[in-house]
Amino acid sequence: MAASEVLELALRLWAQARDRGAVDDPSDLDRLLEAQGRPGAPGYDCGQRFTFACFPPDTPAELTLPTGERAASDEEARFLAHLLVTRTLLVVGLDIDERVEGAMCDAYARTWAARAGDDHCRTPLALALSLWLVALDQRSNSDRPLPIDWSVDCFRKGEHWDPDYPLVSHYDMRERAQDWAMYVSMDPRRHPGVSVWTIVEPLLRFQPDSRTRTALAKFAEARDVARERAPAAAMLERNRIAGLLRSYLGHGGGSLNGASR
């Protein structure tokens, strides 16, 4: 699944924290943090220093999610890996660490804060996975501007970010993510190559509002449109999430935050 020790560790720790609310060995989290700001991390060559390097810079990166989707390019694989590591660090409660906050904000800047371009960061798969950042963001109600270093070269492409974007807040990120989830829930052609269940699981942890409930109800009726058959392990992972959705709908649509957050 993952051709990277850092990524394999992030996925293993994620499963521990998701299912039990804690990781077996907290020192493993330091191993993830050591990968931050190193060559091979997304955005490293244009000034970002809070992203995680899960692959060597001179080796083509490949990534397959537990739900079966594959990254379409080296650039997308590196960015998805950054999202997966950041998700693990957020779910265990390290959002108070400025390194983790920086990782989240750098990812926000390339996804929900961007208006165009940066294609490998704004693919349907990248946006679906970045829903986890919003779901685990303890400041999602805050209207304070995100502490993003907009001076780095990565963000100097005017067609990608308008002059007001340095003022975007945690709340803005949540609103844009919820709007996107609602939009793609209406038509499977709006999230090509992305399993319904990859979008559903983070949505289950969103603060419940009419958009979230409507999107989840739509996804409950949807079916994956697959170009190729997913392996059995991926289908089992999708079925696990389907069970969570059934439980959510059976309890009237309340947020399923789980034991960890």
N, C-alpha and C positions, 0 to 999 in steps of 0.2 A: 504493500500500500504506500509506504513512504520510503524513498531512497535516501533518507537523511536521519541521522541519529537524533538531531535536535527535534525534528518533526515527529519522529516516532515517540520520543519522550513526551512531547507536548500532548499528543493524542492519548497516551497512556495515563498521564496525570489528569487530563480532562475527564476521562471516564471515571477515575477514582473520585474526583471532586464532584462530578455530576451525580454520581450514584450514592456517595457516602458523605458528601459535605466536606471532605478534607482529603489531603494526599497522604500517602503512607510515610514519605520522607520529605519534609519541607526543603531539605538541602538540594533536592532535585530541581526546585524552582530557581535556585541560583545558577544552575547549569543552563537554564533557558535564558536568564538575564545576561549571562556571559556572551550570548550570541548577538547582543544588541550593538548596532553601530559599527558592524564589521563589513569588509568588502564582501560583496555578494548579496547584501541586503537590498531590498527594493528602494530605489531613490538614493542609494549611497553615492552614486556618481554625480548627482546633482545637489548634494548638500544635506540630505536627511540623515540624521544620526540616531533616531529613536526606533528605527525599524530593525527587524531581526533577520540575521543571515542564517538560513537553514540549508543553503547549498553553497558550495565553493563558487567563486566568481567565474572560473574558467571551465565549469562543468555544466552541460545543459541540464536544467532543472525539470523534473517531471513529478507530478503529484496526482494522486487519485484519492478522493474523499471517501470516508467510510460508507457514504450513501451511493457510491459508485461513479460519480462524475469525475471526469479527467480535465485537468487544466489544458487549455488549447495552445499554450505557448510557454516558453521559458519565463517570460516576464510575468505572465499570469500566475504560474506556479510559485514564483518567489513571493508575489504579493499575497496569494492565498495562504502560503505558509506563515507569513507574518501575521495574518489575521488569526490563524489557528493558535499560534503561540500567545498572542495578545489575549485571546479568549480564555485560555487556560489561566493566565495570570490574573485576569479580572475575576474569574469565578471563584478563586480561592481568597479574594479579598485584598489583593495587592494594588488596588486602584489608588490607595493613599501614597504609594511610591511614585515619585515624579518620573521615574523611568517608564513605568507602566502607563501613567497618565500621558506621557509623551508618545508612547507607542499607539495608544488609542487615538490621540489627537492627530498624529501623522496619518493614520488610516482614515479618519474622518475627512481630513483635507483632500485625500485622493478619491473619496467616494461621494459621500452625501454633501460635501461642501463644494465640489466641483460642478460646473454646469455643462461641460462638454469635454471632448477629447480624453486624453489619458486612458485610452481604450482598454488596456489590460487591467486597469483598476475599476472600471465601470462596466464590465461585462455583467450579464445577468447572474453568473455564478459568483463573481466578486461581491456584487451588491447583496445577493442572498446570504452569503456567509457573513458579511459585515453587519447584518441585522443583529448578530450576537453582541456587537459592541453596544448597540442601543439597548438591547435587552438587559445587559449586565452593567450599564452605566448608572451608578447611584445618584448622579447629578442630572438625570434626564429632564427634570423640571426646571433646571436653572437657566436663567436668561443671560448669565454672564458670558462674555466672549470666551471662546476656547483659547487656551494658551498655545497657539500654533506659531511657530517661527515662519512668518510669511516672507521673510527676506531671502530665504535660500533660493537657489537657482531653479529648483523644481517648480516653484510657484510663480515664476516670472512670465509665464505664457498668458497674456491678457485674454486670449480667447477661451481659456479654461476657467478663470476666476474673475469675477467682476470686482470693482473697487470696494463694494460693500461687504465682500465675503470675509475680510478680517474681523468683522463684527459678529460672525455666526456663533451661536451658542449651543450648548447641549440640547436645549429644547428644540432649536431649529433642526438639529440632526434627527431627533426623534420624530418630528413632524414630517420631514421629508421621507424618512424610512417608512413610516406608516402609510403615507400617500402612495409610495411605490408598491408596497405590499398589497394595498387595496387595488391598485391599477393592474398588477400582474395576475391577481386572483381571478379576474374577469375573463381571461383568455389564455390558455396554455401557450399560445404562440408568442406571448409577451415574456416568457421566461424560457427560451429555447435552451435545451441542454441541461436544464436544472430540474432535479426531482422536486415534485410538490413537497416532499417531506423535508428537504433541506431548508425550505422557506418556512414550513410550519413550525419546526421545533423552536427556533428563537422567538417566533411570534407568540408562542404559548407563554412566554415569560414577560411579554409586554404588559404595560398597564392596560387593563381592558377598557376599550372605548368602542364606539360604534364601528369604526373602521376596522379595528382588529377583529371584532366579533364577526363582522360581515366577511372579511377576508378568510377567516378560519372556516366559516360555514361553507364558503365557496370551495375552498380546498378540500373539505370533507367529502364533497360530491365529485371531485376531479379525479382523473386518472393520469398517471405519467404517460407521456408520449415519447417512447424510447426509440432511438435510432438503432440501438443494439441491446441485446439482453444483458441485464446486470448480473453479476455473479451472486451466488447464494448468500454470501456474507453481507453484501450490500442490500439484498432483499430483506434479510433478517433485521438489519438496521432500520430500514424503512418501516418495517412492520412494528418495531419497537416504538417508533414515533407515532405511527397510526394509532397504537394503543393509548398513547398519551393524549392524542386529540379526542379519541372516544371518551376518555375520562373527563377531559375538559368540557366537552359538550354535554356530558351527562351530569356535570355539576353546575350547569347554568352559565358556563362561559366565564368563570372566574380565573384569575391568573394562576398558572401552575409554576410557582417559583422554585419548588423543590427544596431539598434539605440544605443546599449550599448557599443560596442567596435569597 
